[in-house]
Structure formats: structure tokens, C-alpha cells
């Protein structure tokens, strides 16, 4: 049985009551008590036992077993079903996605986790250390789990921001190498997928924070607003990274065009300067018998002086306009 933890809480304190997932219908608990069962990648048969024991809706159970659901909130009678998507960074800057489904009732919380190595043990330990908060019930625990999931996005964003910043600084100096351009497009593809998969988490948190829902106490909405704020910040940072990646190639192309333009102007300037002695030498290198200046005593020095004067004048002119 993939039960990570199964505990009963009364007035915020853990009871020494052994919980088992046996498929037997539960006896309703007092208002200040609730059960919290955490499952990790259960089978269909195991989820069927949970369905019978907690009277879960079959459609919600079916969605919980499908690890590719989009984040959403569904109401089934007086119970609530929440699907959240988790994200972790693997090697090679690839994001691995998982799913956590939450079944909320008046006196129970069942979490079903697929494809994520981040267990909820730290959340459970932190909540159990604060009996006053734990006594607020399943809605506060659901908030803590969603906050834990959304906070898991931050290391991914931090890693991407660091990589993008390095590429942005290098693009100012030199045009990106083909390997860097391929990396930029891989990162953009990862970010677009993140927005498509984890983006609806913002809508889930907004609905929990602003809508009247079963199990969610109006006083608990302020906690979900905090999760909503974290989710919006994470998505805003990701969108900013996507825009930065798009601008890196564009900016690098503009800088490269500017550098090529400067080089072209320099080449054109030197070509114009070198054209002067080439033209004069070409004229006086023609093998005609009768040419006017061939018999001048100082013709050679005059030709050299003309070449130096014109080339110097052109060099000064190009230097003045910034071509050299």
C-alpha cells in the first residue's frame, strides 16, 4: 500500500489512532478532528479502496489516477477536488512535471502524488509543530500543500535566470555561437511548456482565494491569496525570461550588424585610399610611347607627392566622419 502517512488530528494535535486504507466506510468525526492520508502513485485497486472509504466521486478518482491532468478545482457535493502540477529541474535544464491531487472533505484530506520526488513530509512536520494552525482544519493544510508546490517553482526559475543572465552578458560582447542559440531555443521551449502546464495554477489559486467553495472557510481565503501571489510572481518571472531570451538573439543580431557595418565602412575607406595610388600608378604604367609627363625631371617626386597628399587628405576625412 503506497501510504506515505496516515494520521488523525484532533484540535490540531496528532492522535494515536492507527489509520488504514481498508475500503470500509468511515464514521464521521467531531468538528475539530480530521484525517490526513497521503498516497504516492497508488494503483487503481488502491484508489478504489480510498474511494469507498472516503466516499470520493468516481470522476475525481479517475482524474487523480491520470498524471497528465491540468490544474483545476472541481466541486462534488460537499467535497472539493483540486489538481495541482508540480515541477522539478532535471539535468540538462529539463523540467520534469508531476501531479498532486487533493480530496477535501469536512473531516478528511486525501493527497495523491504522481511523478514528484518532493514528498509532503516537510509540510506535515511544519504543520504538526504548530497545533494552532493545524486546528484550523483541512483547508489550511490544503493551502500549505499548494504553497509547498508553488514554492517548488522558485529553484527552477532561479536556475533559468542565472543561465539567461550569463547568455545575455556574453551576447553583448560577441554574437552567440550556434550551440548557444540552440540552448536559447531549448530554454524557450521549456518555458512555454511550463506556462502551459503550470500556468493554470494561478487560476486554481485565484478561485480558491475569491470564490465560495465547500470545505474552504471564508477566513482561510487570505492564505490562498498568499499562494496566488507566489504563483503570479513565478509566472511573471518566467514570462520575463521568455521575453529576455527572445531579445538576446535580436539584440545580438543588431550588435553584430553594427559591428559588420563598422568593418564595412573601414574596408570601404581603406579601399578608397588605396585606389588613389593604384589609379596613378596604373596611368603611368601604361606602355605608350608618347605620354606628356614622361620627360619631366621631377615627375616622379610630383607623382609621389600627389599620392601622399591625396591619401592623407582622404585618411583625415574618413577619420573625421568616424569611418577609421
N, C-alpha and C positions, 0 to 999 in steps of 0.2 A: 504494500500500500504506500503510495508516494506522499504520505502525510509528513510535511516538514515540521509542523507544530499544531497542536490541538489543545486549546485551553479555554477555561470558563472564567469569566471575570465578574465579580460582584462588588459594586461600589468602587470600582477602579482597582481592586486587588485581585490577585490570582487565587483561584480556589484549587484545593487539592481534589479535583474531580477529574477522573480519567474519562476522556472523550474518545469515542471510537466511531469510525465511519462504517456502520453496520447496516445501513439502509432502513433502520427502524424509525418510524415517525417520532418526532421529539415532543416532549411535554413543554408547553410554553413556560418561559422563565419569568421571574419577577421583573418589574420595570427597570430595576437598577442592575440587571445581570444580562450578559450576552456571551455567546460562544464565538470564538475566532479559530477557524480551521484554515490552514494553508496547505494547498496541494501543488505539487510540481509535476507537470506532464503526466497527468493521470490517463488511464485507458478509458474506453467507452464504458466498460462494465463498472469501473470505479466511479465514474461520474454518474452513472445510473444510481448507484447506492447513495451518492450525495443528493441526487435529485429527490429520491424517495424520502430520505431522512429530513431534508430541509424544505421539502415541497417546492422545489425550484421549477421554473417553467421550462418545458422541453425545448422551446426555441432558444432560450438563453443558454441552456446546456449545450445545444448544438453549436451555437456561436462560440462558446468558451472552448470547445474542442477544436475549433478551426483557428490555427495560429496566424492566419492572414487577414483577420478582420480589421476594419478601420476603426479608430477610436469613436465611441458613441456612448450615449446614455439611453437606456430603454426602461420603461415603466411596465411592470407586470403586477397588476393589482396593487397591493400594499408593499410590494418589494421593488427593489431597484437593481438594475443590471448595468454595470459600467465596463467598457472595454478600453484599456489603455495600451499604448505601444511603447515598448522600451527600446533603447538604442545603446550599443556599446561599440567602441572603436577597436577594430582588429588590426593586425599588422598590414602594412601596405596602404594605410589610410582608407580602409574599407569599413563601412558601418554595418554591423550585424544587428538585426532587429528581432525583438521578441514580443510577447504579448502577455499581459496580465489582465485577467477578468475578475471582477468583484461582484459578488452577490450580496446585497444588503437587505436584511430584514429587520424587524423591530428588535429582535433579540439574537441575531446571528450575523456573522460576516464570514463568507467563504471566498478565499482568493485562489485562483487557478493560474499558475505561471507556466508559460512555454517559452523556450528558446532564450532565456536570460540567465546568466550566471550570478546576477546580483540578487541574492536572497533577501527576504524581508526581515531577517534576524536583527539587524541593527535598528530597524524601526520598532520592532517588538520590544527589544531591550530598552530603548529610549522611552517608549510609552509606559512600560511596566515600572520604570523608575519614577514616574510621575503619576501617582494614583489619582490626583485631582483631575488631570486631563483625561486619563483613561476612563474616569467615571462619566465623562460626557457622552460616551456611547459609540456606536458603530460609525456614525457619521464623522466623528473626529478621527477615528482610526483610518477611515477611507481617505480623509484629507491627508493624513500623514503618509499613506502609501503613495498617493498621487504626487505629493510633494517630493517624495523619495525618487519617484520615476522621472519627474521633470528635472530635478537636480542632477540626475544622471546624464542629462544632455550637456552639461557645462564642460566636462573634460573633453568631449568631442569638439565643441566649439573652440575651446582654448587651444587645442592642438591644431585645428584648422587655421585659426587666426595667426598662430606663430608661423606656420608654413607660408601662409599668404603674405605676411609681412616681409619675410625673407625674400620671396619672389618679387614683391613689389619694389624693394630696395635694389635688388640686382637688375631689374628691368630698367631702372633709371640710368645705369652705367652702360649696359650692353643689351643688345636685342636678345630675348630669351632663346636658348638652344631648343632644337626640336623636342628633346626629352622633357624640357621644362614646359613647353607648350602642351605636350601630351598630358603631363601631370595636371596642368591647369584645367584641361577639359575633363579629366577624371574627377577632379575635385568638384567641378561644376555639376557633373552628373550625380555625384554623391549628395550634394546639397539639394539639388532638385528632387531627388528621391526622398531625402529627409523631409522636405517641405510637404511632399505628397503623403508620406506615411505618418509622420509625427505632427504635421501641421494641424490636423483636426483636433489635437489635444487642446488647443486654445478654445475651440467651440465647446468641447466637453466641460472644461473648467468654467467657461462663461455661463453655461446652462446651470451647472451646479451652484454657481455663485449668485445667480439672479432669478432663478425660477423656483416656484413652489413645487417640491418633489416629495414623494413619500420617503420616510426614514430620515430625510435631511431636515434637521431642526433649523428654523429661521436664524437662530443665534449662531449657527455653525457656518453660515454663508460667508462671514468675514474671513474664515480660514481658507475657504475655497477661492476667495478673491486674491488671497496671497499666492496661491498656486497659479491662478490665472495670470497674475503679474509676472511670475517667474517664467511661465510658458510664453508670454508675449515677448519678454526680453530675449529669451533663447531664439525665438523665431526671427525677431528683428535683427539679432546679430548674424544669424545665418543668411538672411536676405542681404545684409550689408556685405557679407563675404562674397556672395554671388555677384553683386554689383562690382566689388573690387576686382574679382577675378576677370570679369568682362572688361574692366577698364585697364587691366595690366597689359593685355595684348594690344588694345587700342592705343594706350599711351606709349608703349614701347615702339609701335609702328610709327607713330608721329615723331618720336625722338629719332628713330632710325632714318626716317625720311629727311628730317632736319640735318642729321649728320651726313647723309648722302648728298643733300643739296649743297652743304658747305664744301664737301670734297669735289663736287662737280664744278662749283664756282672757282675753286683753287686750280683745278685742272684747266678750266677754260681760260683763266687768267694767264697761267704759265704758257699755255698754247699760243695765246695772243702775243706774249712777249717773245717767245721763240720763233714766231712766224716772221718777225722783222728781220733778224739776221739771215733766216732761211731765204726770204724773198730777195734781199740784197745780194747774198752770195749766189743765188740762182741766176740773177740777172747778169752778174759779172762772170759767171761761169759758163756762159753761152759761147760756143766756138764760132763766132762770126769774125770775119777779117776786118770789117770796118765798124768799129764802135767808138763813140765820141770821146770817152774819158780814158781810153786805154793808154794814151801817151802822156797823161798828166804826171808830173814829178811827185806830187803829194796826194795823188788819188787814193792810194792805199790807206794813208792815215786819215783822209777825209771820210773814206767808207767806214773805217773802224770807229771814228768819232761819231758818225751818223748812227751807227748801230748802237753804240753805248748810250748816246743821248736819247734816242727813241725808246730803247729798252728801259732806261732809268725812268723816263717820264711815264711809261706805261706801268712800271712797278709802283711808282709813287701814287699814281691814280688808283690802281686796284687796291693798294694798301689803304688808301683814304676811304674808299667805299666799303671796306671790310671783306674784300674777296681774298686777301692774302694776310 
